[in-house]
Amino acid sequence: MLSDIIDVLADPADGTALSGVDDFTRLVSESGHSFDVARQGFVTLAPGAGLRHRGDSMEMVRARETFLSRGHFAPFVEAVTSGVHDALDDAAVPDTARPVIADIGAGTGYYLSHTLDDVEGSRGVGLDISVHAARQLTRCHKRVGSVVADVWAGLPMRDRSIDVVTVVFAPRNAAEFARVLKEDGQVVFLTADRGHLAELREPLGILDVEDGKIERLVEQARGHLTPVTEPELIEFPMVLDRESIAAQIGMSPSARHIGPGELDRRIQALPETMTVTARAHLLRMGRA
């Protein structure tokens, strides 16, 4: 709930603290700006004219929920949660604390809810640019506050307020991550590596992950974040039926570039089940 994380949220225009009023139907900043809380429980915190992009559609969010709920990415989920534990241990966060984990591009909250279940007493900020995703986020866990915001426009969070930031196949703004992290806080990145979903590339006509993605991440973060670990390769096979394949593609940017009719035709031409490789790097970075 938003009340659980109000102490870390900030006015997106000027960074002043927010508080809940009228039974948390509105958030009001110290500078007087007011933000209505949607009846589903999320709040949109965007400066100026508001959001420039809409993010995932309702269909993409449903596809994501379908695919992830079948457990195909379970090793990725476990790796992210383990990374959060390691980051908290490095910072010597006591077991009695209530650490705040901010998941950027949180989608349906699948990764964040698992981490919150595993880290006792933790609180979660689920941030996504999609209103459709935000509605799902409000229901994913009782200790999640759901926020609609654009990571490129800045994070509506107070300076030095977040224990761990998680970024799972999502946009990166290293300067903002460094700003909101506590002194010994860390960012846990999960970044797709070349060969991810390789078996689907040719039959479905989707692009492969470019080479050197993890190296570019480190270079782009220079001056803001610095690696505290070597990249850890996480690779495993998944046995996917056609429905799971359709959901996987439907939750990705590829869904915007292939017409639904053509995508369905290509999927129906596949075997009933396929073994598909999942491949990504986990990297933890701290403030530079």
C-alpha positions as CSV (number, residue, x, y, z in Angstrom):
1,M,0.0,0.0,0.0
2,L,1.1,3.6,-0.6
3,S,0.9,4.3,3.1
4,D,3.8,1.8,3.7
5,I,6.2,3.7,1.4
6,I,5.0,7.3,1.8
7,D,8.3,8.1,3.6
8,V,10.3,7.5,0.4
9,L,8.0,9.1,-2.2
10,A,8.6,12.7,-3.4
11,D,6.9,15.4,-5.5
12,P,8.1,14.7,-9.1
13,A,8.3,18.4,-9.8
14,D,10.5,19.6,-6.9
15,G,11.4,16.6,-4.8
16,T,9.6,17.7,-1.6
17,A,8.1,15.1,0.7
18,L,4.6,13.7,0.2
19,S,2.0,12.8,2.8
20,G,-1.4,11.2,2.5
21,V,-4.6,13.1,3.1
22,D,-8.3,12.4,3.0
23,D,-7.7,8.7,4.0
24,F,-4.9,8.5,1.4
25,T,-7.2,9.3,-1.5
26,R,-4.7,12.1,-2.3
27,L,-1.0,12.6,-1.8
28,V,0.1,16.2,-1.1
29,S,3.6,17.6,-1.2
30,E,5.2,20.1,1.1
31,S,5.2,22.6,-1.8
32,G,1.4,22.2,-2.2
33,H,1.1,19.9,-5.2
34,S,-1.7,17.3,-5.1
35,F,-1.8,13.9,-6.7
36,D,-5.0,11.8,-6.7
37,V,-4.8,8.1,-5.8
38,A,-6.7,5.9,-8.2
39,R,-9.5,3.8,-6.8
40,Q,-7.4,0.8,-7.5
41,G,-4.7,2.1,-5.1
42,F,-1.9,3.4,-7.4
43,V,-0.8,7.0,-7.9
44,T,0.6,8.8,-11.0
45,L,3.7,10.9,-10.1
46,A,4.8,12.8,-13.2
47,P,6.1,16.3,-13.6
48,G,4.9,19.0,-15.9
49,A,2.5,17.9,-18.6
50,G,2.5,14.3,-17.4
51,L,3.6,11.1,-19.0
52,R,5.0,11.2,-22.6
53,H,4.6,7.4,-23.1
54,R,2.0,4.9,-22.2
55,G,4.1,1.8,-21.7
56,D,2.7,-1.7,-22.0
57,S,-0.9,-2.2,-23.2
58,M,-3.5,-4.2,-21.3
59,E,-2.9,-7.1,-23.8
60,M,0.9,-7.0,-23.1
61,V,0.3,-7.0,-19.3
62,R,-2.0,-9.9,-19.6
63,A,0.5,-11.8,-21.7
64,R,3.2,-11.1,-19.1
65,E,1.0,-12.3,-16.3
66,T,0.2,-15.5,-18.3
67,F,3.9,-16.3,-19.0
68,L,5.4,-15.5,-15.7
69,S,2.6,-17.3,-13.7
70,R,3.7,-20.5,-15.3
71,G,7.1,-20.3,-13.7
72,H,9.2,-20.4,-16.9
73,F,11.5,-17.6,-15.5
74,A,11.7,-19.0,-12.0
75,P,15.6,-19.2,-12.1
76,F,15.6,-15.5,-13.0
77,V,13.3,-14.7,-10.1
78,E,15.4,-16.6,-7.6
79,A,18.6,-14.9,-8.9
80,V,17.2,-11.4,-8.5
81,T,16.0,-12.2,-4.9
82,S,19.3,-13.7,-4.1
83,G,21.0,-10.5,-5.4
84,V,18.8,-8.4,-3.2
85,H,19.8,-10.5,-0.1
86,D,23.5,-10.1,-1.1
87,A,23.1,-6.3,-1.5
88,L,21.4,-6.0,1.9
89,D,24.1,-8.1,3.5
90,D,26.8,-6.0,1.9
91,A,25.2,-2.9,3.4
92,A,24.9,-4.6,6.8
93,V,21.1,-3.9,6.9
94,P,19.9,-5.4,10.2
95,D,17.2,-8.1,10.3
96,T,15.0,-5.8,12.3
97,A,15.0,-3.0,9.6
98,R,12.3,-2.5,7.1
99,P,14.3,-2.1,3.9
100,V,12.8,-0.5,0.8
101,I,13.2,-2.2,-2.5
102,A,12.3,-0.2,-5.6
103,D,11.5,-2.3,-8.7
104,I,11.9,-0.2,-11.9
105,G,9.7,-1.3,-14.8
106,A,8.0,-3.6,-12.3
107,G,5.3,-4.8,-14.7
108,T,2.9,-7.1,-12.9
109,G,5.1,-7.2,-9.7
110,Y,6.0,-10.8,-10.2
111,Y,9.7,-10.4,-9.3
112,L,9.1,-7.8,-6.6
113,S,6.4,-9.8,-4.8
114,H,8.7,-12.8,-4.6
115,T,11.5,-10.8,-3.2
116,L,9.2,-9.2,-0.6
117,D,8.1,-12.6,0.5
118,D,11.7,-13.7,0.9
119,V,13.0,-10.6,2.7
120,E,11.3,-10.3,6.0
121,G,9.8,-6.9,6.8
122,S,10.8,-5.4,3.5
123,R,8.7,-2.8,1.7
124,G,8.3,-2.4,-2.1
125,V,8.0,0.5,-4.5
126,G,6.7,-0.9,-7.8
127,L,7.3,1.7,-10.5
128,D,6.0,1.4,-14.1
129,I,5.0,3.8,-16.8
130,S,1.9,1.6,-17.7
131,V,-1.3,2.3,-15.9
132,H,-2.4,-1.2,-16.8
133,A,0.7,-2.6,-15.1
134,A,0.1,-0.3,-12.1
135,R,-3.3,-1.9,-11.5
136,Q,-1.8,-5.3,-11.3
137,L,1.0,-4.0,-9.1
138,T,-1.5,-2.9,-6.4
139,R,-2.7,-6.5,-6.1
140,C,0.7,-8.3,-6.2
141,H,1.6,-8.0,-2.5
142,K,0.3,-6.3,0.6
143,R,3.6,-4.4,1.1
144,V,3.8,-2.9,-2.4
145,G,3.0,0.7,-3.2
146,S,2.2,1.1,-6.9
147,V,3.5,4.2,-8.7
148,V,3.1,5.3,-12.4
149,A,6.1,7.3,-13.5
150,D,8.7,7.6,-16.3
151,V,12.2,6.6,-15.2
152,W,13.6,8.9,-17.9
153,A,11.8,11.9,-16.4
154,G,13.2,11.2,-12.9
155,L,12.2,8.9,-10.0
156,P,9.6,10.4,-7.7
157,M,11.6,9.3,-4.6
158,R,13.6,11.1,-2.0
159,D,17.3,11.3,-2.0
160,R,19.1,8.4,-0.2
161,S,15.8,6.7,0.6
162,I,16.1,3.3,-1.2
163,D,18.0,0.2,0.1
164,V,18.0,-1.8,-3.2
165,V,16.9,-0.9,-6.7
166,T,16.0,-3.8,-9.0
167,V,15.9,-3.5,-12.8
168,V,14.7,-6.6,-14.6
169,F,14.8,-6.2,-18.4
170,A,13.8,-2.6,-17.9
171,P,14.9,1.0,-18.7
172,R,18.0,2.3,-16.8
173,N,18.7,5.8,-15.5
174,A,22.0,5.4,-13.6
175,A,22.0,9.0,-12.3
176,E,18.6,8.7,-10.7
177,F,19.4,5.3,-9.3
178,A,22.5,6.7,-7.6
179,R,20.5,9.7,-6.3
180,V,17.8,7.6,-4.5
181,L,20.1,4.9,-3.2
182,K,21.2,5.0,0.4
183,E,25.0,5.4,0.9
184,D,25.7,1.6,0.8
185,G,22.7,0.7,-1.4
186,Q,23.0,-1.2,-4.6
187,V,21.2,-1.8,-7.9
188,V,20.5,-5.3,-9.0
189,F,20.4,-5.5,-12.8
190,L,19.1,-8.5,-14.8
191,T,20.0,-7.9,-18.5
192,A,19.2,-10.2,-21.4
193,D,22.3,-11.7,-23.1
194,R,22.8,-12.6,-26.7
195,G,21.2,-16.0,-27.3
196,H,18.2,-15.3,-25.1
197,L,15.2,-17.0,-26.7
198,A,17.5,-17.9,-29.6
199,E,15.4,-20.8,-30.8
200,L,12.5,-18.4,-31.5
201,R,14.4,-15.8,-33.4
202,E,14.4,-17.2,-36.9
203,P,10.9,-18.9,-37.0
204,L,9.2,-15.9,-35.5
205,G,11.3,-13.1,-37.1
206,I,12.3,-11.4,-33.9
207,L,15.6,-9.7,-33.3
208,D,18.4,-11.1,-31.1
209,V,19.9,-9.3,-28.2
210,E,22.8,-7.2,-29.3
211,D,26.4,-8.0,-28.4
212,G,28.1,-6.1,-25.5
213,K,25.0,-5.1,-23.7
214,I,26.4,-5.6,-20.2
215,E,29.5,-3.6,-21.1
216,R,27.4,-0.7,-22.4
217,L,25.4,-0.8,-19.1
218,V,28.6,-0.4,-17.1
219,E,30.0,2.4,-19.4
220,Q,26.7,4.3,-19.4
221,A,26.6,4.2,-15.6
222,R,30.1,5.5,-15.2
223,G,30.4,8.3,-12.7
224,H,27.1,7.3,-11.1
225,L,27.4,3.6,-10.4
226,T,30.2,1.1,-10.3
227,P,30.1,-2.7,-10.3
228,V,30.5,-4.5,-7.0
229,T,30.4,-8.0,-8.6
230,E,31.4,-9.6,-11.9
231,P,28.4,-10.3,-14.2
232,E,26.9,-13.6,-13.4
233,L,25.6,-15.6,-16.4
234,I,22.2,-17.3,-15.7
235,E,21.2,-19.7,-18.5
236,F,18.6,-22.5,-18.5
237,P,16.3,-24.4,-20.9
238,M,12.5,-23.9,-20.9
239,V,10.0,-26.3,-22.4
240,L,7.4,-24.0,-23.9
241,D,4.1,-24.9,-25.6
242,R,2.6,-22.6,-28.3
243,E,0.5,-20.7,-25.8
244,S,3.5,-19.9,-23.6
245,I,5.5,-18.8,-26.7
246,A,2.6,-16.6,-27.7
247,A,2.5,-15.0,-24.3
248,Q,6.3,-14.6,-24.2
249,I,6.3,-12.7,-27.5
250,G,3.1,-10.8,-26.5
251,M,4.7,-9.4,-23.4
252,S,7.8,-8.1,-25.3
253,P,8.4,-5.2,-27.7
254,S,8.2,-7.7,-30.6
255,A,4.5,-7.6,-30.0
256,R,4.4,-4.1,-31.4
257,H,6.3,-5.0,-34.6
258,I,4.5,-8.2,-35.8
259,G,0.8,-8.1,-36.6
260,P,-1.3,-10.4,-34.4
261,G,-2.5,-12.4,-37.4
262,E,1.0,-12.9,-38.8
263,L,2.4,-13.8,-35.3
264,D,-0.4,-16.4,-34.8
265,R,0.4,-17.9,-38.2
266,R,4.1,-18.2,-37.4
267,I,3.4,-19.7,-33.9
268,Q,1.0,-22.3,-35.3
269,A,3.8,-23.4,-37.6
270,L,6.0,-24.3,-34.7
271,P,6.1,-27.7,-33.0
272,E,3.6,-28.3,-30.2
273,T,6.4,-27.8,-27.6
274,M,9.9,-26.4,-28.0
275,T,13.0,-26.2,-25.8
276,V,14.0,-22.6,-25.6
277,T,17.1,-21.1,-24.0
278,A,16.7,-18.3,-21.4
279,R,20.0,-16.4,-21.0
280,A,20.8,-13.2,-19.0
281,H,23.4,-11.6,-16.8
282,L,22.9,-10.5,-13.2
283,L,25.1,-7.6,-12.1
284,R,25.1,-5.6,-8.9
285,M,26.3,-2.0,-8.8
286,G,26.8,0.5,-6.0
287,R,27.1,4.2,-5.9
288,A,30.3,5.5,-7.6
